[in-house]
């Protein structure tokens, strides 16, 4: 029933912006923590950002995206966004949306139960 779907990836030049979307129709989506992780070629998957339930909206970010990326929810309660500004070539990766089993919004990927298939973000220099 919980199946997040990512969209919005693409190819951009360094310094430009991109907005990713994570959508899930499950009624529990608004009550759970939602995170973005990414996996660059040849590297381990790493935490990017997370947000708590819709009615609390607490956010957390990896140090390498603070001040550049913003995670948010919309009023429909079905979508979580990742606004990515000032993109760098090192941001190139497959970005995954992950949904926690409860209201967890930390960095540990094993505490997120449901995962999307990913969307490719490529930043050229």
N, C-alpha and C positions, 0 to 999 in steps of 0.2 A: 504493500500500500504506500509506503514511503519510498519515493524514487525521485531524487533531485535531478534536474536536467540543467546543464550549463549552456550558455550561449553568449555571443558577443566577442569571441576571440577573433584574431586576425593579424595582419602584417602592418606594422606602423614604423615610422622613423623615430629615432631617439629624440626625446623631448616632447613628443606628442602624447595624446591621451587615448584611453580606451575604457569602456565600461562593460564589465561582465555581469550577467544575470544568472541567478540560480532560482529555479521555480519548482515548487512541489505542491501538488493538490491535496495531500493528506491534511486532515484537520489538526493533527498534532504539530504541524510545521511551525506554527506561531508560538508554541509552548516549549520548543526545544532550542538548544544552542546550535548555531550554524557557523561553519568555518570555511575558509578557503585555504587550500594547500596547493603547492606547485611542485612539479618534478622537471628539472632541467635535464637535458641529455647527459647520460653518464653520471648523474648525481642522485643522491637519496631524495625522497620526497620531503619537503619542509613546510612548516607552518607559515602562513602569510598573515591572516587576520581572522577574527571571530566576533560574533555578536550573540548576546543572550536573547531570551524570549522577547516577543514583540512588545509586551507591556513594561519591560525593564530597559532593554536597549543598551546594555553595557558592552563596550567594545574593547578589543585588545589587538595589538599589532606586533609583528616582528620588527626588530630594530632596523632592518634593511629597507622597510617600506614606510616607516613613520614619517609623517609630513608629506608624503606623496600619494598614498592610497587611503581611501575611505570606504568602510563597510557600512551598509545601512539596510533597513527594511522599508517597504512601501506600505501604504495604508490598507491594501488588499489583503495583507498578511500571507500572501502566497509567494512573494519574491524577495530575495536578498541580493543586493548589488555590491559590486566591488568597483569603485571608481578609481582608475589608475592614471595618475598624472605624472608628468616628467619622467616618462618611461626610459629605461636604460637597456642597453643590449643584454646585460646580465639578468634582466627580468624575463628573458625568453625562456618559456617552459610550457608544459601542459598544466593548466589550472583546474583543480578539482574542487567541487562543492561537497561538503560533508555535513551530515546531520547527526547530532548527538542523540543518544537514547533518552536523555533528560536535559535539564537546563545547564549543561556544561559548555563552557566557551573558552577553554584553555588551549594549550598547545599540544597535548598528547593525542596523537592520531588514533591510538587504540581505544580511546573513549568516544569516538565517533562511529556510529553503527551503520549509517547508510551513506553511500558514495555515488556521485555521478560519474559519467564516463569521461569527463574532461573536455576542455576546449583549448585549442592551441593559441598561444600568444607569441608572436615573433617580433622582436624589436631590432631593426637594422641600424647600423651606425652611419 
